Amino acid sequence: MKPARKIERDNSREFEFTVDDFDRIRTLIYQRAGISLAESKHEMVYGRLARRLRAMGIKSFAQYLDDLESGKKGDEWQAFTNALTTNLTSFFREAHHFPLLADHVRARREHIEIWCAASSTGEEAYSIAMTLCETFNTLTPPAHIVATDIDTNVLATAEKGIYSLDKMAKLPAEQAKRFFLKGKADNKGLARVRPELRQMITFQQLNLLEDRWPISGPFDAIFCRNVMIYFDKPTQRKVLERFVPLIKPDGLLFAGHSENFLYVSDAFKLRGETVYEPDRDGTRKSVLLRRA
């Protein structure tokens, strides 16, 4: 006989939040976005979703989840996903990747296509754009960037391309001056990316767990950094293998500093520090093993 589950109560909380509520949320966000929430994320989940309950006038997590699953609040699925998505980014984060990208594209004569697969509020995509401009010494390099994210809120911020000056504090003064326009009067303390950078990038919503991705390659490089850490190994493997037909045979996959794909899939092999390239032999081997 299965032992009864303990119900977690905290009278100081505005809403009752039980262990069963937390487990339901973990299941739903995994099914929806592939995110594996650890047990330690209990307080984070409560804090973020409590805002949704207040906004909708709902009195309990159980009611909120019932409404979500029943489809009564169809547009709430996106808000639910947005609330549980972590967006930590900055300009030129993991800086060693950008000189590697510059070397990779410098000798190419054809139009360059790059996919930024977890663009968050846009700093990563604009860092890629700045790198390409500097590599070709023009504000209109022969390149296009597709920047996607599951979170529609952060994509809206990215599309605006407006940042507080403290977000740009680590940028060299010359770089900031070349690629940003400082705000004046009511916009003092803010800066907007130059329109040339904005025109290089297409921002769009994409869930890496969707059966069909609304993009097409092949890409010279894919940046998928610091998102796979939220997926379990089977989900990581699935995503990596779906990258293969979308990346050029000599293309590069840039991963986050805490991500290691060597023991996840044979689709890619390590080229340098958290930089991978397609392993066509490994991919064929994996396909044959699955068919056997």
C-alpha positions as CSV (number, residue, x, y, z in Angstrom):
1,M,0.0,0.0,0.0
2,K,1.4,3.4,-1.0
3,P,2.1,5.6,2.0
4,A,0.1,8.9,2.3
5,R,1.9,11.9,1.1
6,K,2.7,14.6,3.6
7,I,1.1,17.9,2.9
8,E,3.3,20.9,3.4
9,R,1.6,23.9,5.1
10,D,2.9,27.3,5.9
11,N,0.5,29.6,7.7
12,S,2.6,32.6,6.8
13,R,1.9,32.1,3.1
14,E,-0.8,33.9,1.2
15,F,-1.8,30.7,-0.6
16,E,-1.7,27.0,0.5
17,F,1.0,25.2,-1.5
18,T,1.1,21.5,-1.0
19,V,3.6,18.9,-2.1
20,D,1.1,17.6,-4.6
21,D,0.7,21.1,-6.1
22,F,4.5,21.3,-6.5
23,D,4.6,17.8,-8.1
24,R,1.8,18.8,-10.6
25,I,3.8,21.9,-11.5
26,R,7.0,19.9,-12.1
27,T,5.1,17.5,-14.3
28,L,3.4,20.2,-16.3
29,I,6.5,22.3,-17.0
30,Y,8.4,19.2,-18.0
31,Q,5.7,18.2,-20.4
32,R,5.4,21.8,-21.7
33,A,9.0,23.0,-21.9
34,G,11.3,20.0,-21.0
35,I,12.4,21.8,-17.8
36,S,13.3,19.5,-14.9
37,L,12.6,21.3,-11.7
38,A,14.6,20.1,-8.8
39,E,13.1,19.6,-5.3
40,S,15.1,22.6,-4.1
41,K,13.0,24.9,-6.4
42,H,10.0,24.7,-4.2
43,E,10.2,28.3,-2.9
44,M,11.1,29.7,-6.3
45,V,8.1,28.1,-7.8
46,Y,5.8,29.4,-5.1
47,G,7.1,32.9,-5.4
48,R,6.8,33.1,-9.2
49,L,3.4,31.5,-9.6
50,A,1.8,33.3,-6.6
51,R,2.0,36.4,-8.7
52,R,-0.2,34.7,-11.3
53,L,-2.8,33.7,-8.7
54,R,-3.0,37.3,-7.5
55,A,-3.2,38.6,-11.0
56,M,-6.1,36.3,-11.9
57,G,-7.9,36.5,-8.5
58,I,-7.5,32.7,-7.9
59,K,-7.5,31.6,-4.3
60,S,-5.5,28.3,-4.4
61,F,-2.8,26.6,-6.4
62,A,-5.1,23.6,-6.8
63,Q,-7.7,25.7,-8.5
64,Y,-5.1,27.4,-10.7
65,L,-3.7,24.1,-11.9
66,D,-7.2,22.7,-12.5
67,D,-8.1,25.7,-14.6
68,L,-4.8,25.4,-16.5
69,E,-5.2,21.7,-17.3
70,S,-8.9,22.0,-18.2
71,G,-8.2,24.7,-20.8
72,K,-10.4,27.3,-19.1
73,K,-7.4,29.7,-19.2
74,G,-6.0,28.9,-22.6
75,D,-3.7,31.9,-22.8
76,E,-2.4,31.2,-19.3
77,W,-0.1,28.4,-20.5
78,Q,2.4,30.9,-21.9
79,A,2.3,33.0,-18.7
80,F,2.8,29.8,-16.7
81,T,5.8,28.9,-18.8
82,N,7.2,32.5,-18.7
83,A,7.0,32.5,-14.9
84,L,9.1,29.4,-14.5
85,T,11.7,30.2,-17.1
86,T,15.0,31.5,-15.7
87,N,16.6,34.3,-17.7
88,L,20.1,35.2,-16.7
89,T,22.2,36.8,-19.4
90,S,24.6,39.7,-20.1
91,F,26.5,41.2,-23.0
92,F,29.5,38.9,-24.1
93,R,28.8,36.4,-21.4
94,E,31.4,33.6,-21.7
95,A,33.5,35.9,-23.7
96,H,35.9,33.3,-25.1
97,H,33.2,32.2,-27.6
98,F,33.1,35.4,-29.5
99,P,36.7,35.5,-30.9
100,L,36.1,31.8,-31.9
101,L,33.0,32.9,-33.8
102,A,34.9,35.7,-35.5
103,D,37.6,33.3,-36.7
104,H,35.0,30.8,-37.8
105,V,33.1,33.3,-40.1
106,R,36.0,35.5,-41.2
107,A,37.0,33.6,-44.3
108,R,33.5,32.7,-45.4
109,R,32.2,34.2,-48.6
110,E,28.6,33.2,-48.5
111,H,25.9,34.8,-46.4
112,I,26.2,33.8,-42.8
113,E,23.3,32.4,-40.8
114,I,23.4,32.0,-37.0
115,W,20.8,30.7,-34.6
116,C,20.8,32.0,-31.0
117,A,18.5,29.3,-29.5
118,A,17.9,30.8,-26.0
119,S,18.2,34.5,-26.6
120,S,16.5,35.7,-23.4
121,T,16.4,39.5,-23.2
122,G,18.6,39.9,-26.3
123,E,22.1,40.5,-24.9
124,E,23.5,37.3,-26.4
125,A,22.0,38.0,-29.9
126,Y,23.3,41.5,-29.9
127,S,26.7,40.4,-28.8
128,I,26.8,38.0,-31.8
129,A,25.7,40.9,-34.0
130,M,28.5,43.2,-32.6
131,T,31.1,40.5,-33.2
132,L,30.0,40.1,-36.8
133,C,30.1,43.9,-37.4
134,E,33.6,44.0,-35.9
135,T,34.8,41.0,-37.9
136,F,33.7,42.5,-41.2
137,N,34.3,46.1,-40.1
138,T,30.9,47.2,-41.2
139,L,27.5,47.8,-39.5
140,T,25.9,45.8,-42.3
141,P,27.8,42.5,-42.5
142,P,26.6,39.7,-44.8
143,A,24.8,37.9,-41.9
144,H,21.5,37.1,-40.4
145,I,20.7,36.0,-36.8
146,V,17.6,34.1,-35.8
147,A,17.1,34.6,-32.0
148,T,14.5,32.4,-30.3
149,D,13.2,31.8,-26.8
150,I,10.3,30.1,-25.2
151,D,9.5,33.2,-23.0
152,T,7.5,35.8,-24.9
153,N,8.1,38.5,-22.2
154,V,11.9,38.4,-22.6
155,L,11.5,38.4,-26.4
156,A,9.5,41.6,-26.2
157,T,12.4,43.2,-24.3
158,A,14.9,41.9,-26.8
159,E,13.0,43.3,-29.8
160,K,13.0,46.8,-28.2
161,G,16.8,46.6,-27.8
162,I,16.7,49.2,-24.9
163,Y,19.0,48.6,-21.9
164,S,20.0,50.5,-18.8
165,L,23.5,51.8,-18.8
166,D,24.5,49.6,-15.9
167,K,23.8,46.6,-18.2
168,M,26.5,47.9,-20.5
169,A,29.0,48.8,-17.8
170,K,31.5,46.1,-18.8
171,L,31.5,47.0,-22.5
172,P,34.6,48.9,-23.7
173,A,33.6,52.6,-24.2
174,E,34.5,52.5,-27.9
175,Q,32.2,49.5,-28.4
176,A,29.3,51.1,-26.5
177,K,29.7,54.3,-28.5
178,R,29.7,52.4,-31.8
179,F,26.8,50.2,-31.3
180,F,24.4,52.0,-28.9
181,L,22.6,55.3,-28.9
182,K,22.3,57.0,-25.5
183,G,19.0,58.3,-24.3
184,K,18.4,61.9,-23.4
185,A,15.9,63.7,-21.2
186,D,13.2,61.2,-20.1
187,N,15.4,58.3,-21.5
188,K,18.5,59.3,-19.6
189,G,20.2,56.3,-18.1
190,L,19.1,54.1,-21.1
191,A,20.6,53.2,-24.4
192,R,19.2,51.6,-27.6
193,V,21.0,49.3,-29.9
194,R,21.7,50.9,-33.3
195,P,19.0,50.1,-35.9
196,E,21.6,48.3,-38.1
197,L,22.1,45.7,-35.3
198,R,18.4,45.3,-34.8
199,Q,17.8,44.7,-38.5
200,M,20.3,41.8,-38.5
201,I,18.2,39.8,-36.1
202,T,14.8,38.1,-36.3
203,F,13.3,37.4,-32.9
204,Q,10.7,34.7,-32.6
205,Q,9.1,32.4,-30.0
206,L,10.3,28.8,-30.1
207,N,9.9,25.9,-27.7
208,L,12.7,23.4,-28.2
209,L,10.3,20.6,-27.3
210,E,7.9,21.4,-30.2
211,D,7.5,18.7,-32.8
212,R,8.3,21.3,-35.5
213,W,10.6,24.2,-35.2
214,P,9.6,27.2,-37.2
215,I,13.1,27.8,-38.5
216,S,15.3,26.3,-41.2
217,G,19.0,26.1,-41.7
218,P,21.6,25.3,-42.4
219,F,23.4,27.5,-39.8
220,D,27.1,28.4,-39.6
221,A,26.8,28.4,-35.9
222,I,24.2,27.6,-33.2
223,F,24.4,29.2,-29.8
224,C,22.5,27.1,-27.2
225,R,24.1,28.2,-24.0
226,N,22.9,27.6,-20.4
227,V,19.5,26.1,-21.4
228,M,20.3,22.4,-21.6
229,I,21.1,22.4,-17.9
230,Y,17.4,22.6,-17.3
231,F,16.7,19.5,-19.3
232,D,17.2,15.8,-18.4
233,K,19.6,13.7,-20.4
234,P,17.0,12.1,-22.8
235,T,15.7,15.6,-23.6
236,Q,19.2,16.9,-24.2
237,R,19.9,14.0,-26.5
238,K,16.8,14.6,-28.5
239,V,17.5,18.4,-28.9
240,L,21.2,17.8,-29.9
241,E,20.2,15.2,-32.6
242,R,17.6,17.7,-34.0
243,F,20.4,20.3,-34.3
244,V,22.4,18.1,-36.7
245,P,20.4,18.7,-40.0
246,L,20.2,22.4,-39.1
247,I,23.9,23.0,-38.9
248,K,26.5,23.0,-41.7
249,P,29.0,20.2,-41.7
250,D,31.7,22.5,-40.5
251,G,29.4,24.5,-38.3
252,L,29.9,25.2,-34.6
253,L,27.7,24.6,-31.6
254,F,28.4,26.9,-28.6
255,A,27.4,25.5,-25.2
256,G,27.3,27.0,-21.7
257,H,30.3,26.7,-19.3
258,S,28.5,24.1,-17.1
259,E,27.2,22.0,-20.0
260,N,29.0,18.8,-21.2
261,F,27.4,17.0,-24.2
262,L,30.1,14.3,-24.6
263,Y,28.2,11.7,-22.6
264,V,24.8,12.8,-23.8
265,S,24.9,12.2,-27.6
266,D,27.3,11.1,-30.4
267,A,25.9,13.8,-32.6
268,F,28.6,16.3,-31.7
269,K,32.3,16.1,-30.8
270,L,34.3,18.6,-28.7
271,R,36.3,21.1,-30.6
272,G,37.4,23.4,-27.8
273,E,36.3,24.8,-24.5
274,T,32.4,24.3,-24.6
275,V,32.5,24.5,-28.4
276,Y,31.3,21.5,-30.4
277,E,31.2,20.5,-34.1
278,P,28.9,17.9,-35.8
279,D,30.2,14.3,-35.6
280,R,28.6,12.8,-38.7
281,D,30.1,9.3,-38.0
282,G,28.8,9.5,-34.4
283,T,25.3,10.4,-35.6
284,R,25.2,7.5,-38.1
285,K,26.4,5.1,-35.4
286,S,23.6,6.3,-33.0
287,V,21.0,5.8,-35.7
288,L,22.3,2.2,-36.5
289,L,22.3,1.3,-32.8
290,R,18.7,2.5,-32.4
291,R,17.6,0.5,-35.5
292,A,19.4,-2.7,-34.3
